[in-house]
Structures are given as structure tokens and as C-alpha cells.
Amino acid sequence: MKFNSLKQIRRIFVAIIGGTILLIGIILIVLPGPALIVIPVGLSILATEFLWAKILVEKFKHRFQSIKDKFKKK
């Protein structure tokens, strides 16, 4: 029972920290700042506990790699 509680506390902590960083990244889309760096960091933190975030991180990596490959060919 105690292990389950620690796991839930960790999950909540990751959700708060990752969600806050992700929210800051989204705000930085309209404000001057490195949104394209902050958003993946927030998603990466969330991906340690949440499957939906892990899927988004994988999509982001794939998209980034394809853009990188296009620039390499030019």
C-alpha cells in the first residue's frame, strides 16, 4: 500500500512540474522566448509517467528528424 502511495505522489509531482513547464512553453509561443525548446522539455518530463506525452514526444522526434533530413539534402 505504501509503495502505491509513493508512486501516486511521484506521478502527481511529475504532472505538476511537467505541466507547468509545458504551460510556460505554450505561453512562450506568443511571448518572446524559446518555446520550441521549452515545450519538448515539458513533454519529456510528462513522458516519464504518461503514455500520451510519450507518444507526442515520439511524434515530435520523428517530425524533427524529417525536417533535419530535408535540410541536410539541400
N, C-alpha and C positions, 0 to 999 in steps of 0.2 A: 504494500500500500504506500509506503514512504517513497519508494522508487518512482511510482506512478506520479506522485505529487511533485517530485523534483523534475520529472520530465515535463509536466504541465507548466511549472514555473519557468523552466528554460524556454519552452515554446512561447509563452506569453512574453518573456523578455526579448526573444528574437523578433517576435511580431512588433513589439513597441519600437525597438531600435531600428530594425529594417524598414518598418513602415514610416517612421519619422524621416529617415534618410531618403526614402523613395519620395515622400511628400515634398521634401526640400528640393529634390531634383526636378519634380514636376513644376514647382514654383519657379525654379530657375529657367524653365523654358521661356517664360515671359520676362523675367528679370535677367540682367546681365550676370552670367555665371556659367560654370562648366556643367550644364545639365546632362550632356552626353557622357560625362564621366560619373556623375553622382547617381543617376538613375540605375545604371548597371551595378553599382556598388550596393545600393539598397536592395535590388532584386537578388543579388548574390547572397546577401545576408539572409533574406527571407527564404531563399532556396535551400538553406541548410535544414529547414523544418517543414517547408510547404511544397508540395508537388507542383502546384500551379505556377509558383515562382520559378521552380527548376525548369519547367517547360518553356517559360518566357526567356530564361537565360540561354537555353539551348537555341531557341529561335534567333535571339539577338546575336549569339556567336556565329551561327550559320549565315545570317544576313551580313554581319561584319566581314566574315571571310570572303563571301562572294563579292562584296564591294572592293575589298582589298585585292582580290584576284583580277578584277576588271582594271584597276589602276596599274597593276603590275604588267598587264598585257600591252598597255599603251606606250 
